[in-house]
Amino acid sequence: MRAEGPLERLVDGMVEHAGRQSDPARDRLLRLIEKRHRDGISAVLVYGSYLRGKRDTLLDFYVLLDGYRALRPHWHAALAWLLSPNVYQVCAGSGVGEVRAKYALLTLGRFERAMRRDPHPYFWARFAQPAGLLYCRDAASRARVIATLAQASRRFVTTVVPRMPEEFTARELIDEGLRLTYACELRSEPPGHAAALFRHNAAWFESMLRLLAAEHLGFERAACEGYYRRTTGPWRRRSSSLAWALRRFYGKIKSVLRLFKAALTFDGGLDYLLWKIARHSGHYIEPTARQRRQTKATHMGKHIQHPPATRQPRGKGVVVALIQEQAGFLATQQIG
């Protein structure tokens, strides 16, 4: 574990501020998660659009466990070990008062390894962005979480810097890093999403990059205020281009596998898949009541019906149809 430094102190203040905000609805969901996993939780993080003030979507939590042994049924533990994280849903209330969250679940140890070793940006690009610490068991666990979030920022920046021009700003680096990250997943974001994310968290990104510039990570502060100068050479730039190409290939495969896995672990898996595709592509596929019954019986279902304007031949598996729908959308967008 790294000794506490300026970046770790910045992260500590960030997670404390984001987690301190009062929200009874969020706290109800947190209590349900704690009840479900009892004493096995090391820490709980909240991240994503919730921290930017959005309340018309599912809340996003990361639940970090001591280990997978307490997971039931036992095959969920095997899935988490093979392809973390597992994704679950939790809801409280009903009607207009209903609140929902999805939470990703993995061990704290796996979370730490992901930031240090994972070639794919799935974890470290997410947590280079602001997050809030809602629960932490003890000071030792908190120190591990803070160090891991700081490592996510280091990993994100050092991996993106070789792709930058000779001089760049924090906004340009975040825009490029998020563009590269989205291209590695089976997803799309609306135009201007990365720019809006930077505007909302500009103080965090600017402060983070100023501190990292002093760590000799392939860039330094330039003479012009607010600009940075890349110090990596041509070989590093060429190898970075190859590495990101491999991440795109590898990432699309893992995204498909995670979609299949979500249908098995997520309560209301079909609704989650439909929601996920619609949220990122704007295309919603409405299954009939009969098809919902088939999906419930088989976990995957056998048929799906598209709206009349985009009707497709019948007989395709639910998940296959969803993946084809998303892949077709991505092909028209030419992201990355």
C-alpha positions as CSV (number, residue, x, y, z in Angstrom):
1,M,0.0,0.0,0.0
2,R,1.3,3.5,-0.9
3,A,2.2,5.9,1.8
4,E,-0.4,8.7,2.1
5,G,0.5,11.5,-0.2
6,P,-1.1,14.7,-1.7
7,L,-3.3,12.7,-4.1
8,E,-4.5,10.3,-1.3
9,R,-5.4,13.4,0.8
10,L,-7.3,14.9,-2.1
11,V,-9.2,11.6,-2.7
12,D,-10.0,11.4,1.0
13,G,-11.6,14.8,1.0
14,M,-13.5,14.0,-2.2
15,V,-15.1,10.8,-0.9
16,E,-15.9,12.4,2.4
17,H,-17.7,15.3,0.8
18,A,-19.7,13.2,-1.7
19,G,-20.7,10.6,1.0
20,R,-21.7,13.2,3.6
21,Q,-24.7,14.5,1.6
22,S,-28.0,13.7,3.3
23,D,-30.4,11.5,1.4
24,P,-33.0,9.4,3.3
25,A,-33.9,7.4,0.1
26,R,-30.3,6.5,-0.6
27,D,-29.8,5.5,3.0
28,R,-32.8,3.2,2.9
29,L,-31.3,1.3,0.0
30,L,-27.9,1.2,1.8
31,R,-29.5,-0.4,4.9
32,L,-31.1,-3.1,2.7
33,I,-27.7,-3.9,1.1
34,E,-26.1,-4.1,4.6
35,K,-28.9,-6.4,5.8
36,R,-28.5,-8.6,2.7
37,H,-24.8,-9.1,3.2
38,R,-24.6,-8.6,6.9
39,D,-21.1,-8.5,8.4
40,G,-19.3,-9.3,5.1
41,I,-19.1,-5.7,3.8
42,S,-15.8,-3.8,4.0
43,A,-17.0,-0.6,2.2
44,V,-19.8,0.8,0.1
45,L,-19.2,3.4,-2.6
46,V,-21.7,5.5,-4.6
47,Y,-20.7,6.9,-8.0
48,G,-22.1,8.0,-11.3
49,S,-24.9,10.3,-12.3
50,Y,-26.3,10.4,-8.8
51,L,-23.3,12.5,-7.7
52,R,-24.1,14.9,-10.5
53,G,-27.6,15.5,-9.1
54,K,-29.5,13.1,-11.3
55,R,-32.4,11.4,-9.6
56,D,-34.4,9.8,-12.5
57,T,-32.2,6.8,-12.8
58,L,-31.0,3.8,-10.7
59,L,-28.5,4.7,-8.1
60,D,-25.1,3.1,-8.6
61,F,-23.3,1.5,-5.6
62,Y,-20.1,-0.5,-5.4
63,V,-20.2,-3.0,-2.5
64,L,-16.8,-4.3,-1.5
65,L,-16.8,-7.6,0.5
66,D,-14.2,-9.5,2.6
67,G,-14.8,-12.6,0.4
68,Y,-17.3,-14.5,-1.7
69,R,-18.0,-17.4,0.6
70,A,-21.2,-15.9,2.1
71,L,-22.8,-15.3,-1.3
72,R,-25.9,-17.4,-1.9
73,P,-26.5,-19.3,-4.1
74,H,-23.0,-20.6,-4.2
75,W,-22.7,-20.4,-8.0
76,H,-23.0,-16.6,-7.7
77,A,-19.6,-16.7,-5.9
78,A,-18.1,-18.6,-8.8
79,L,-19.5,-16.1,-11.3
80,A,-18.0,-13.2,-9.2
81,W,-14.6,-14.9,-9.1
82,L,-14.6,-15.6,-12.8
83,L,-15.9,-12.3,-14.1
84,S,-16.3,-9.6,-11.4
85,P,-18.3,-7.7,-10.5
86,N,-21.7,-9.3,-10.0
87,V,-24.6,-6.9,-10.5
88,Y,-27.7,-6.9,-8.3
89,Q,-30.7,-4.8,-7.8
90,V,-32.3,-3.5,-4.6
91,C,-35.5,-1.5,-4.2
92,A,-37.4,0.1,-1.3
93,G,-40.9,1.5,-1.1
94,S,-43.6,1.3,-3.8
95,G,-45.5,3.4,-6.2
96,V,-44.3,7.0,-6.5
97,G,-42.1,6.5,-3.4
98,E,-40.2,3.6,-4.8
99,V,-36.4,4.0,-5.1
100,R,-34.1,1.5,-6.8
101,A,-30.4,1.0,-7.1
102,K,-28.1,-1.4,-8.8
103,Y,-24.9,-2.4,-7.1
104,A,-21.8,-4.1,-8.3
105,L,-20.3,-6.6,-5.8
106,L,-16.8,-7.8,-5.5
107,T,-14.1,-8.2,-2.9
108,L,-12.0,-5.3,-1.7
109,G,-8.9,-7.3,-2.7
110,R,-10.2,-7.8,-6.3
111,F,-11.0,-4.1,-6.4
112,E,-7.4,-3.3,-5.5
113,R,-6.0,-5.7,-8.1
114,A,-8.2,-4.2,-10.8
115,M,-6.7,-0.8,-10.4
116,R,-3.1,-2.1,-10.4
117,R,-3.3,-4.9,-13.0
118,D,-6.4,-5.0,-15.2
119,P,-5.6,-4.0,-18.8
120,H,-9.2,-2.9,-19.4
121,P,-10.4,0.5,-18.1
122,Y,-13.7,-0.9,-16.8
123,F,-12.7,-0.2,-13.2
124,W,-10.0,2.4,-13.2
125,A,-11.7,4.8,-15.7
126,R,-14.9,4.8,-13.6
127,F,-13.1,5.5,-10.3
128,A,-10.8,8.2,-11.7
129,Q,-14.1,10.1,-11.5
130,P,-15.6,11.3,-8.2
131,A,-17.1,8.8,-5.8
132,G,-18.6,8.9,-2.3
133,L,-17.8,6.6,0.6
134,L,-21.1,5.7,2.3
135,Y,-19.8,3.1,4.6
136,C,-16.5,1.8,5.8
137,R,-15.9,-0.9,8.4
138,D,-12.8,0.5,10.0
139,A,-9.7,2.8,9.5
140,A,-7.7,0.1,7.8
141,S,-10.4,-0.6,5.2
142,R,-10.8,3.1,4.6
143,A,-7.0,3.5,4.0
144,R,-7.2,0.7,1.4
145,V,-10.1,2.2,-0.4
146,I,-8.5,5.6,-0.5
147,A,-5.2,4.2,-1.8
148,T,-7.1,2.2,-4.4
149,L,-9.1,5.2,-5.7
150,A,-5.9,7.2,-5.9
151,Q,-4.3,4.4,-7.9
152,A,-7.3,4.5,-10.3
153,S,-6.6,8.1,-11.1
154,R,-2.9,7.4,-11.7
155,R,-3.7,4.4,-13.9
156,F,-6.2,6.4,-16.0
157,V,-4.0,9.4,-16.5
158,T,-0.7,7.4,-17.3
159,T,-2.6,5.3,-19.8
160,V,-4.2,8.2,-21.6
161,V,-1.2,10.6,-21.6
162,P,0.7,8.9,-24.5
163,R,-2.3,9.5,-26.7
164,M,-2.3,13.2,-26.1
165,P,-0.7,15.9,-28.3
166,E,2.5,17.5,-27.0
167,E,0.6,20.1,-25.0
168,F,-2.9,19.6,-23.6
169,T,-5.3,20.7,-20.9
170,A,-7.1,18.7,-18.2
171,R,-10.4,18.9,-20.1
172,E,-8.7,17.5,-23.3
173,L,-7.2,14.6,-21.4
174,I,-10.5,13.7,-19.7
175,D,-12.4,14.0,-23.1
176,E,-9.9,11.7,-24.8
177,G,-9.7,9.2,-21.9
178,L,-13.5,8.8,-21.8
179,R,-13.7,8.5,-25.6
180,L,-11.2,5.7,-25.5
181,T,-13.0,4.1,-22.6
182,Y,-16.4,4.1,-24.1
183,A,-15.0,2.6,-27.3
184,C,-13.8,-0.4,-25.2
185,E,-17.3,-1.2,-24.0
186,L,-20.5,-2.3,-25.7
187,R,-22.1,1.1,-25.0
188,S,-22.5,4.6,-26.3
189,E,-23.0,7.9,-24.7
190,P,-24.8,10.9,-26.1
191,P,-22.7,13.6,-27.8
192,G,-21.2,16.0,-25.3
193,H,-21.4,13.6,-22.4
194,A,-17.7,13.6,-21.6
195,A,-17.6,17.4,-21.8
196,A,-20.6,17.7,-19.4
197,L,-19.0,15.3,-17.0
198,F,-15.8,17.4,-17.0
199,R,-17.7,20.6,-16.4
200,H,-19.5,19.2,-13.4
201,N,-16.3,17.8,-11.9
202,A,-13.8,20.4,-13.2
203,A,-12.3,21.2,-9.8
204,W,-11.6,17.6,-9.1
205,F,-10.0,16.8,-12.4
206,E,-7.9,20.0,-12.4
207,S,-6.7,19.3,-8.9
208,M,-6.0,15.7,-9.6
209,L,-4.0,16.4,-12.7
210,R,-1.9,19.1,-11.0
211,L,-0.9,16.7,-8.3
212,L,-0.1,13.9,-10.8
213,A,2.1,16.2,-12.9
214,A,4.5,16.3,-10.0
215,E,4.8,12.5,-9.9
216,H,6.7,12.2,-13.2
217,L,4.2,9.9,-14.9
218,G,4.9,10.9,-18.5
219,F,3.9,14.5,-18.4
220,E,4.6,17.8,-16.5
221,R,3.2,21.3,-16.2
222,A,3.8,23.5,-19.2
223,A,4.9,27.1,-19.1
224,C,1.3,28.3,-20.0
225,E,-1.0,28.1,-17.0
226,G,-3.5,25.3,-17.2
227,Y,-1.5,23.4,-19.8
228,Y,0.6,20.2,-19.5
229,R,3.4,18.9,-21.6
230,R,3.7,15.2,-22.6
231,T,7.2,13.8,-22.0
232,T,6.7,10.3,-23.4
233,G,8.6,9.3,-26.6
234,P,7.5,7.9,-30.0
235,W,7.9,4.3,-28.9
236,R,5.6,4.8,-25.9
237,R,3.0,6.5,-28.2
238,R,3.1,3.6,-30.7
239,S,2.8,0.9,-28.0
240,S,-0.1,2.9,-26.4
241,S,-2.0,2.8,-29.7
242,L,-1.6,-0.9,-29.9
243,A,-2.7,-1.4,-26.3
244,W,-5.9,0.6,-26.8
245,A,-6.7,-1.4,-29.9
246,L,-6.4,-4.6,-27.9
247,R,-8.5,-3.1,-25.1
248,R,-11.3,-2.4,-27.6
249,F,-11.3,-6.0,-28.9
250,Y,-11.0,-7.5,-25.4
251,G,-13.5,-5.1,-23.9
252,K,-16.3,-5.8,-26.3
253,I,-16.1,-9.5,-25.5
254,K,-16.2,-8.9,-21.8
255,S,-19.1,-6.5,-22.2
256,V,-21.1,-9.3,-24.0
257,L,-20.2,-11.8,-21.2
258,R,-21.3,-9.3,-18.6
259,L,-24.7,-8.8,-20.3
260,F,-25.3,-12.6,-20.2
261,K,-24.1,-12.7,-16.5
262,A,-26.4,-9.8,-15.5
263,A,-29.4,-11.8,-16.8
264,L,-28.5,-14.5,-14.3
265,T,-27.7,-12.5,-11.2
266,F,-29.9,-9.4,-11.5
267,D,-33.4,-9.6,-10.1
268,G,-35.6,-8.7,-13.1
269,G,-32.7,-9.4,-15.4
270,L,-34.7,-8.9,-18.6
271,D,-35.9,-5.5,-17.5
272,Y,-32.3,-4.6,-16.6
273,L,-31.0,-5.6,-20.0
274,L,-33.8,-3.6,-21.7
275,W,-33.2,-0.6,-19.5
276,K,-29.4,-0.7,-20.1
277,I,-29.7,-0.9,-23.9
278,A,-32.4,1.8,-24.0
279,R,-30.4,4.1,-21.7
280,H,-27.3,4.1,-23.8
281,S,-28.7,3.7,-27.3
282,G,-32.2,5.2,-27.2
283,H,-33.7,2.0,-28.6
284,Y,-36.2,0.2,-26.5
285,I,-37.4,-3.3,-27.2
286,E,-40.8,-4.2,-25.7
287,P,-41.4,-7.9,-25.0
288,T,-44.9,-9.3,-24.9
289,A,-46.4,-10.8,-21.7
290,R,-46.0,-14.3,-23.2
291,Q,-42.3,-13.6,-23.9
292,R,-41.8,-12.3,-20.3
293,R,-43.2,-15.6,-19.0
294,Q,-40.9,-17.6,-21.3
295,T,-37.9,-15.5,-20.1
296,K,-38.8,-16.1,-16.4
297,A,-39.0,-19.8,-17.0
298,T,-35.7,-20.1,-18.9
299,H,-33.7,-17.1,-17.7
300,M,-32.9,-16.3,-21.2
301,G,-36.2,-16.7,-23.1
302,K,-36.8,-17.8,-26.6
303,H,-38.5,-14.9,-28.5
304,I,-38.7,-11.2,-28.5
305,Q,-40.9,-8.8,-30.4
306,H,-39.7,-5.4,-31.6
307,P,-41.9,-2.4,-32.0
308,P,-43.8,-2.3,-35.4
309,A,-41.4,0.4,-36.7
310,T,-38.4,-1.8,-36.3
311,R,-39.9,-5.3,-36.4
312,Q,-37.4,-8.1,-36.9
313,P,-37.9,-11.8,-37.7
314,R,-39.2,-13.8,-34.7
315,G,-37.3,-16.6,-33.0
316,K,-34.2,-14.8,-31.7
317,G,-33.1,-15.3,-28.2
318,V,-33.7,-12.3,-25.9
319,V,-30.1,-11.6,-25.1
320,V,-28.9,-12.2,-28.6
321,A,-31.5,-9.8,-30.0
322,L,-30.4,-7.2,-27.4
323,I,-26.8,-7.5,-28.3
324,Q,-27.5,-7.4,-32.0
325,E,-29.6,-4.3,-31.5
326,Q,-26.8,-2.6,-29.5
327,A,-24.1,-3.7,-31.9
328,G,-26.1,-2.3,-34.8
329,F,-26.4,1.0,-33.1
330,L,-22.7,1.2,-32.3
331,A,-21.9,0.4,-35.9
332,T,-23.8,3.5,-37.0
333,Q,-22.1,5.7,-34.4
334,Q,-18.4,4.7,-35.2
335,I,-17.2,5.5,-31.7
336,G,-13.4,5.6,-31.4
